Amino acid sequence: MVAMNYRRVPWRWPLVAAICLLVVVPGGAQDEEPPEYAVQAPLVSKSLLIDVAAVDGLLVAVGSRGHILLSEDQGQSWNQAEVPTRSGLNAVFFHDRNLGWAVGHDSVIVRTQDGGVTWERVHWAPEDENPLMDVWFKNAEQGFAIGAYGTFFETFDGGTTWTSRYISEDDFHLNQIVPAGDERLYIAAEAGMFYRSDDGGATWADLPTPYHGSFFGVLPLEGDSVLAFGLRGHLFRSDDAGETWTELETHTVSMLTSSFKLADGTIIITGLGGVVLESTDGGQTFEFHQHCNRRGISAGTAATGETLVFVGEFGVRVLPLSKLNDRKDG
């Protein structure tokens, strides 16, 4: 499975049965127009990148204008893939070394079955004007894509067709979906909304939080503990699966964008303004770091146990864990 990598960018009543609206969307229906391929750009590794994933020695970064970059040497060099879209891509997820998906603006979903070498467009609906913000797959067949205005897509055939349904009576933007164990899932959303499913995504509970701004990311910890973070440096911890929350000190008002956990348990949270928060006590407290150029970090992951990969306004940057405190690092 893909390394733990939780991120990113752009959201009540009790348990909601998520079958209010069912619309089956075959992948080919949107493909009457031949796709425009992303332009091959010599400096693409320095362009705006939004998300990055790591799996079995492969790094995959996605970003503006349909750009997808691949690295097989821990981020030291990158190759641009041929991608059948010019829509900005917001998230990427790999089930294994070969099978992966990326989602973005124009409700686009692209899929690879050969480790990112080639991609196919399996969903595209520009007329909906709903960007997709995240994608996650339980296995090779069942997955979810979420996005603006309560958009929630589900597939049972690896992404060839998608079913649209509502998980709440509200239409808040859904920003990130992550797993916590075999059947539990969390969604971070706007307006302080936070959703939990205990049955693999079939139904969802709308959980209250003490915050009314947007949550952009969520990081499950041990047991029922979980972190949620977003606008103006706000970071909250729950130790009862989202029923109650405590705010943690971050020493920043920059927007927090993504999170991931290293093999030794170290927790990293990234943010705009070059912010990096580090916890070595299981997410109880965080140490503040900031890169000197203060360019926004959209997402990060671990290339190795001691090497971090960040993407953002600067493109892609590889940084040894030991240099988080080095203010001269650009």
Secondary structure, DSSP 8 states (H G I E B T S, - for coil): ----EEE------SSEES-S--EEEEGGGGGGS--------TTGGGS-EEEEEEETTEEEEEEGGG-EEEESSTTSS-EE-B-S--S-EEEEEESSSS-EEEEEGGG-EEEESSTTSB-EEEE--GGG---EEEEEESSSS-EEEEEGGG-EEEESSTTSEEEE--SSSS---EEEEEE-SSS-EEEEESTT-EEEESSTTSEEEEE--S--S-EEEEEE-STT-EEEEEGGG-EEEESSTTSS-EEE--S--S-EEEEEE-TTS-EEEEEGGGEEEEESSSSS--EEEE-TT---EEEEEESSSSEEEEEETTEEEEEEGGGTT-TT--
